[in-house]
Amino acid sequence: MAQFSTEDTGGNSEEVLASIIESLRQDEATDVPLLEIISRHVITLSPAENAIELAVEDIESLAKERGEQVD
């Protein structure tokens, strides 16, 4: 897992958040498509009121897609 501390970066909240997400993206253990969904809907400075519902819909679609790839 990537090691990250908020002291590793300066800048505003958006820059810190972007840096953390990029650090996770670079970690080979990270499920990048899942990270993209979560960062688009949940890990944001201004999530939508229904952010969790939107994320769940996208995660279910990803799971279905992955299930079809296995078949």
Secondary structure as GFF3:
##gff-version 3
##sequence-region A 1 71
A	DSSP	three_ten_helix	6	8	.	.	.	ID=ss1
A	DSSP	alpha_helix	13	26	.	.	.	ID=ss2
A	DSSP	alpha_helix	32	41	.	.	.	ID=ss3
A	DSSP	alpha_helix	51	70	.	.	.	ID=ss4
###
